[in-house]
Amino acid sequence: MTLHDLSARHCSPLRGVEHRLDDARIAELLAQLPGWALVDGQLSKTFQFTDYAQTLTFANGIAWVAERENHHPEMVIGFNRCRVAYSTHDVRGLSLNDFISAAKIEALRSL
C-alpha cells in the first residue's frame, strides 16, 4: 500500500485488540510515511514552519481532517513546529486508522 493509497482511504470505527496492527504490518506501513516514527507506542512526526501563523494554519487543517475522519491526534504546537501523534485507544495500540490519518496529514502538508 502506497502513501497515495493510504490517503485515499477513510477511517472506520475500530474497537478491540483484534484491530491492533502487528509489528510487521506497522513496519510496512511506516515505510510509506516519510519522516514519521514510532515514539512511545505512537505514530509521530514533528513538522517545521517559518512562523506561528503557518503553524496554526497547519494545525487547523489537521483539526479539519480529524473531524472529517473522526480520528483525532495528539498535537503539541509551538512557534514554528507542530508535533502530531496518533494511536487508537480503542485497540490499545496502532490501527490502520492511524496510518490513514498520517497519510492525509502528509497530503495536507504538500498543499
Phi and psi in degrees as GROMACS dihedral restraints (atoms count N, CA, C in turn):
[ dihedral_restraints ]
;  ai    aj    ak    al  type     phi  dphi    fc
    3     4     5     6     1   -92.0    20    10
    4     5     6     7     1   171.4    20    10
    6     7     8     9     1   -57.6    20    10
    7     8     9    10     1   -43.4    20    10
    9    10    11    12     1   -61.8    20    10
   10    11    12    13     1   -44.4    20    10
   12    13    14    15     1   -59.0    20    10
   13    14    15    16     1   -44.9    20    10
   15    16    17    18     1   -62.2    20    10
   16    17    18    19     1   -46.0    20    10
   18    19    20    21     1   -69.4    20    10
   19    20    21    22     1   -21.3    20    10
   21    22    23    24     1   -81.3    20    10
   22    23    24    25     1   -14.5    20    10
   24    25    26    27     1   -83.6    20    10
   25    26    27    28     1   170.2    20    10
   27    28    29    30     1  -124.9    20    10
   28    29    30    31     1   149.4    20    10
   30    31    32    33     1   -69.8    20    10
   31    32    33    34     1   149.1    20    10
   33    34    35    36     1  -131.2    20    10
   34    35    36    37     1   153.5    20    10
   36    37    38    39     1   -61.6    20    10
   37    38    39    40     1   127.7    20    10
   39    40    41    42     1  -128.7    20    10
   40    41    42    43     1   127.7    20    10
   42    43    44    45     1  -135.2    20    10
   43    44    45    46     1   135.2    20    10
   45    46    47    48     1   104.4    20    10
   46    47    48    49     1   148.6    20    10
   48    49    50    51     1   -65.7    20    10
   49    50    51    52     1   -15.5    20    10
   51    52    53    54     1   -65.7    20    10
   52    53    54    55     1   -15.9    20    10
   54    55    56    57     1   -94.9    20    10
   55    56    57    58     1    -2.9    20    10
   57    58    59    60     1   -72.1    20    10
   58    59    60    61     1   133.4    20    10
   60    61    62    63     1   -77.5    20    10
   61    62    63    64     1   145.4    20    10
   63    64    65    66     1   -85.3    20    10
   64    65    66    67     1   169.8    20    10
   66    67    68    69     1   -58.9    20    10
   67    68    69    70     1   -38.8    20    10
   69    70    71    72     1   -65.6    20    10
   70    71    72    73     1   -43.2    20    10
   72    73    74    75     1   -68.3    20    10
   73    74    75    76     1   -39.0    20    10
   75    76    77    78     1   -59.7    20    10
   76    77    78    79     1   -46.2    20    10
   78    79    80    81     1   -62.5    20    10
   79    80    81    82     1   -40.7    20    10
   81    82    83    84     1   -62.5    20    10
   82    83    84    85     1   -46.2    20    10
   84    85    86    87     1   -73.0    20    10
   85    86    87    88     1   -37.7    20    10
   87    88    89    90     1   -60.7    20    10
   88    89    90    91     1   -33.4    20    10
   90    91    92    93     1   -63.0    20    10
   91    92    93    94     1   -19.3    20    10
   93    94    95    96     1   -88.0    20    10
   94    95    96    97     1    -7.5    20    10
   96    97    98    99     1  -114.7    20    10
   97    98    99   100     1    96.5    20    10
   99   100   101   102     1   -62.0    20    10
  100   101   102   103     1   128.4    20    10
  102   103   104   105     1    84.6    20    10
  103   104   105   106     1    -8.2    20    10
  105   106   107   108     1   -84.4    20    10
  106   107   108   109     1   150.0    20    10
  108   109   110   111     1  -146.6    20    10
  109   110   111   112     1   163.2    20    10
  111   112   113   114     1   -88.8    20    10
  112   113   114   115     1   122.1    20    10
  114   115   116   117     1  -132.8    20    10
  115   116   117   118     1   116.2    20    10
  117   118   119   120     1    51.6    20    10
  118   119   120   121     1    42.5    20    10
  120   121   122   123     1    77.6    20    10
  121   122   123   124     1     7.0    20    10
  123   124   125   126     1  -117.0    20    10
  124   125   126   127     1   152.4    20    10
  126   127   128   129     1   -84.1    20    10
  127   128   129   130     1   119.1    20    10
  129   130   131   132     1  -139.7    20    10
  130   131   132   133     1   148.5    20    10
  132   133   134   135     1  -154.2    20    10
  133   134   135   136     1   143.7    20    10
  135   136   137   138     1  -107.7    20    10
  136   137   138   139     1   124.9    20    10
  138   139   140   141     1  -100.9    20    10
  139   140   141   142     1   139.0    20    10
  141   142   143   144     1  -107.4    20    10
  142   143   144   145     1   145.1    20    10
  144   145   146   147     1  -137.1    20    10
  145   146   147   148     1   171.8    20    10
  147   148   149   150     1   -87.6    20    10
  148   149   150   151     1   -23.0    20    10
  150   151   152   153     1  -156.5    20    10
  151   152   153   154     1   176.5    20    10
  153   154   155   156     1   -66.8    20    10
  154   155   156   157     1   -37.7    20    10
  156   157   158   159     1   -61.6    20    10
  157   158   159   160     1   -44.3    20    10
  159   160   161   162     1   -63.7    20    10
  160   161   162   163     1   -40.1    20    10
  162   163   164   165     1   -61.7    20    10
  163   164   165   166     1   -46.5    20    10
  165   166   167   168     1   -68.0    20    10
  166   167   168   169     1   -36.0    20    10
  168   169   170   171     1   -61.1    20    10
  169   170   171   172     1   -44.9    20    10
  171   172   173   174     1   -63.6    20    10
  172   173   174   175     1   -45.6    20    10
  174   175   176   177     1   -60.5    20    10
  175   176   177   178     1   -39.8    20    10
  177   178   179   180     1   -66.2    20    10
  178   179   180   181     1   -35.2    20    10
  180   181   182   183     1   -64.2    20    10
  181   182   183   184     1   -40.9    20    10
  183   184   185   186     1   -62.0    20    10
  184   185   186   187     1   -43.0    20    10
  186   187   188   189     1   -60.9    20    10
  187   188   189   190     1   -40.2    20    10
  189   190   191   192     1   -63.0    20    10
  190   191   192   193     1   -46.9    20    10
  192   193   194   195     1   -61.6    20    10
  193   194   195   196     1   -43.7    20    10
  195   196   197   198     1   -60.8    20    10
  196   197   198   199     1   -42.0    20    10
  198   199   200   201     1   -67.2    20    10
  199   200   201   202     1   -42.2    20    10
  201   202   203   204     1   -63.5    20    10
  202   203   204   205     1   -38.6    20    10
  204   205   206   207     1   -91.6    20    10
  205   206   207   208     1    -9.3    20    10
  207   208   209   210     1    54.0    20    10
  208   209   210   211     1    43.8    20    10
  210   211   212   213     1  -144.4    20    10
  211   212   213   214     1   111.2    20    10
  213   214   215   216     1  -109.6    20    10
  214   215   216   217     1   131.1    20    10
  216   217   218   219     1   -87.3    20    10
  217   218   219   220     1   169.0    20    10
  219   220   221   222     1   -90.7    20    10
  220   221   222   223     1   132.5    20    10
  222   223   224   225     1  -128.3    20    10
  223   224   225   226     1   140.7    20    10
  225   226   227   228     1  -123.7    20    10
  226   227   228   229     1   121.1    20    10
  228   229   230   231     1  -112.4    20    10
  229   230   231   232     1   131.2    20    10
  231   232   233   234     1  -122.4    20    10
  232   233   234   235     1  -172.4    20    10
  234   235   236   237     1   -55.0    20    10
  235   236   237   238     1   -49.8    20    10
  237   238   239   240     1  -130.2    20    10
  238   239   240   241     1    28.3    20    10
  240   241   242   243     1  -152.9    20    10
  241   242   243   244     1   155.8    20    10
  243   244   245   246     1  -141.3    20    10
  244   245   246   247     1   117.2    20    10
  246   247   248   249     1   -94.5    20    10
  247   248   249   250     1   129.1    20    10
  249   250   251   252     1  -118.0    20    10
  250   251   252   253     1   133.2    20    10
  252   253   254   255     1  -138.1    20    10
  253   254   255   256     1   133.9    20    10
  255   256   257   258     1  -119.6    20    10
  256   257   258   259     1   143.6    20    10
  258   259   260   261     1  -158.7    20    10
  259   260   261   262     1   165.3    20    10
  261   262   263   264     1  -115.2    20    10
  262   263   264   265     1   104.8    20    10
  264   265   266   267     1   -58.8    20    10
  265   266   267   268     1   -37.9    20    10
  267   268   269   270     1   -70.3    20    10
  268   269   270   271     1   -12.1    20    10
  270   271   272   273     1  -113.0    20    10
  271   272   273   274     1    -1.5    20    10
  273   274   275   276     1    59.0    20    10
  274   275   276   277     1    45.5    20    10
  276   277   278   279     1   166.7    20    10
  277   278   279   280     1  -150.0    20    10
  279   280   281   282     1   -96.6    20    10
  280   281   282   283     1   139.5    20    10
  282   283   284   285     1  -124.5    20    10
  283   284   285   286     1   172.8    20    10
  285   286   287   288     1   -59.1    20    10
  286   287   288   289     1   -32.6    20    10
  288   289   290   291     1   -57.3    20    10
  289   290   291   292     1   -35.5    20    10
  291   292   293   294     1   -63.9    20    10
  292   293   294   295     1   -41.4    20    10
  294   295   296   297     1   -74.9    20    10
  295   296   297   298     1   -36.8    20    10
  297   298   299   300     1   -60.6    20    10
  298   299   300   301     1   -46.9    20    10
  300   301   302   303     1   -63.9    20    10
  301   302   303   304     1   -42.9    20    10
  303   304   305   306     1   -62.1    20    10
  304   305   306   307     1   -39.6    20    10
  306   307   308   309     1   -64.3    20    10
  307   308   309   310     1   -38.4    20    10
  309   310   311   312     1   -65.0    20    10
  310   311   312   313     1   -36.7    20    10
  312   313   314   315     1   -66.9    20    10
  313   314   315   316     1   -40.0    20    10
  315   316   317   318     1   -60.3    20    10
  316   317   318   319     1   -42.3    20    10
  318   319   320   321     1   -64.3    20    10
  319   320   321   322     1   -40.0    20    10
  321   322   323   324     1   -62.1    20    10
  322   323   324   325     1   -41.9    20    10
  324   325   326   327     1   -63.4    20    10
  325   326   327   328     1   -30.9    20    10
  327   328   329   330     1   -82.9    20    10
  328   329   330   331     1    -2.6    20    10
